[in-house]
Amino acid sequence: MGFSLGEQLDITQVMDLKDRLQAEIEQSDSLLIDGSEVSRVDAPGLQLLLTARNLCNNQSIGWKWQGASGELVGAAKTLGLIEPLGLVDFAE
């Protein structure tokens, strides 16, 4: 089972998600991220994901997407974050 981002990946959820991601990173050598339920996303949410992914890369912790919604991929594409977030397989 992957780490679910839930339905909202926006500024209202960033602090809670940050705490959950941080705990997951501290106790794992690989993350499986599920963004398939994301229906609302904004720049702070994407910034948090990018920071977490960079942290994982720096600490040699695996980061793999289990799923990504169209909303998540579309927002990442708008901000030029498809490749930095590793969403290339989900982008059309």
Secondary structure by P-SEA (a helix, b strand, c coil): cccccccccccccaaaaaaaaaaaaaccccccccccccccccaaaaaaaaaaaaaaaaacbbbbbccccaaaaaaaaaaccccccccccccc
